[in-house]
Amino acid sequence: MTPKGASTYMPKKPMSKKSIFKPSTATAIIIANMIGTGVFTSLGFQLVGIQSGFVILLLWVVGGITALCGALTYAELGAALPRSGGEYNFLSKIYHPIAGFTSGWISSTIGFSAPTALAAITFGSYLSAVFPVLSAKYLAVGLLIILTFVHASNRRTSGGVQQIFTFLKVAIILVFCVLGVMLVDDPQPINFMPIEGDLPLIFGSTFAVSLIYVNYAFSGWNAATYISSELEEPQKSLPKILLSGTFVVMICYVALNYIFLYAAPIDEMVGKVEIGVVAAQHIFGETGASIMGTILSLMLISTVSAMTLAGPRVLQVIGEDFKAFRSLSVTNKDGVPARAIFFQSAIALVFILTSTFESILVFAGFALALNNFFAVAGIFVLRYRQPDLERPYKTWLYPFTPLIFLSVTLWTVGYILIERPDEAFLSLGIIGSGIIFYFLASLFEKSKNADSELST
């Protein structure tokens, strides 16, 4: 039965071996999506209210465990419902097409466009801090335009670029952390063991609000589900891809924040965006910091690249299901949704040119948290409604893993509503606009069907 307001989805012919992404590329997409703006900028905001080394590191451990719980749940959903589109695919089939469409609307307008803009802005900020003559804004715009054309070309070029930059990113992080321990002669007097006063911080609003920055930094653990239809044996490979990518990132995040706090004074990092440059100054000196700032900026290329690659697949499947957006499903001769890529990049450019960094981060984090919340909750609905559905992979430690994710997410979302209502209501407004566009698309669908019936 065709969902109301959506056209029937017809599976495409199997792709040739050369036309699909390898598991290594999908893992690279996850790692690159996650390791980007968040970990290199959010510590400065967290230190405004939390200056305990133990609590800061705990934030990243809790965020990592939450992401792993989400990845374990998504692995079952992705294996049971193997089609590109991520939450759009899951929510459409589990709840109703309106839920899927709204989720896809969030992903396309906030979920990928906003983080792409943030990563590009951070790239420009780091590089312009080293070379003041360069404009941070124009650097961000230039990077986005170049990568848009790269990923709108073909999968071989797209996947190759992604793997190279992601490998370099992880290698640079490991080298940075090792050198940080070796070269810092006078570590900062910060305690990484629990001390008196930590417990009230952990259960207070400051910790919950800081978690939204951490959860934002971990967002992207679900990226491989956006290209499920383009993976080799997705039902077998997807769980391994999601878990391995998320675990690698969790280790990198904890190590990076340890080094930041170990090397640089807290008062120099509070409220700062370029945390990596500040820490590098204390590890390598001014000249070394300039070199490291350049390297860190180049690392963000893979983040912008990964989001430019994965996000448009949501627009593509929306175009396949809704005639009003059919043009977004058009692919080039290599099967790449070039129009959807250009459309998402255009939205990201608007963010770069018009919005402030922190406001984008908070309202994007809030909307993404809601999106992931309903997708993870869908595992309970799917198991209840379709107990006989083939599940090549089942969530480990179910139902505890999805419940942990849901509890942490609900806690942070609640505090954002209380502490940052402007960003929260802006996110809710964008979600509401998605519902409106769904009904407009449904009316367009009915009109087209009526015209077709009259013509026959």
Number of C-alpha atoms within 10 A of each C-alpha: 4 10 14 13 20 22 16 13 12 8 9 7 6 10 14 7 10 10 17 21 20 18 18 14 22 30 25 26 30 32 32 31 35 28 28 29 26 23 22 26 22 25 27 20 17 22 19 16 15 20 18 21 22 17 21 23 20 17 22 25 17 16 26 25 17 23 25 24 26 27 32 26 29 32 31 21 30 31 23 19 22 23 22 23 29 31 30 28 27 30 24 18 16 22 15 13 22 23 24 25 28 25 31 28 24 27 26 23 19 28 23 30 28 29 28 32 29 27 30 31 29 27 29 24 23 27 25 19 18 18 14 11 8 14 15 21 17 15 18 26 21 15 17 26 14 11 22 23 15 18 25 23 18 18 20 15 12 23 23 12 19 24 21 13 21 27 15 15 23 19 11 16 18 15 10 20 17 13 14 23 15 10 13 16 11 11 17 14 12 15 14 16 11 13 12 6 9 17 11 11 16 16 10 12 19 17 21 23 23 24 27 28 27 24 26 24 28 28 24 31 29 27 29 32 35 25 24 26 21 23 25 18 14 25 22 15 18 27 25 17 27 29 22 16 26 28 18 16 22 23 13 17 26 18 18 21 21 19 23 25 25 24 25 22 17 20 12 12 24 19 17 18 22 22 24 26 26 21 24 25 18 22 27 17 12 14 12 15 20 20 15 24 28 19 16 25 25 18 24 28 24 28 31 30 29 32 28 29 29 25 27 30 29 29 27 25 26 25 20 22 21 23 20 20 16 15 16 25 25 17 15 13 9 16 17 23 25 24 19 26 25 19 16 24 27 16 18 25 20 14 22 25 14 8 13 12 18 16 14 18 22 21 24 26 29 28 25 23 23 19 23 21 20 17 28 25 17 22 21 15 14 18 13 10 11 10 10 9 11 11 17 14 18 17 21 14 11 14 12 12 20 26 18 16 23 22 12 18 22 15 15 22 23 16 20 25 15 13 15 17 13 15 22 22 16 16 22 17 12 17 20 15 14 21 18 14 16 23 13 14 19 20 14 16 19 16 12 14 12 11 11 10 9 8 7 5
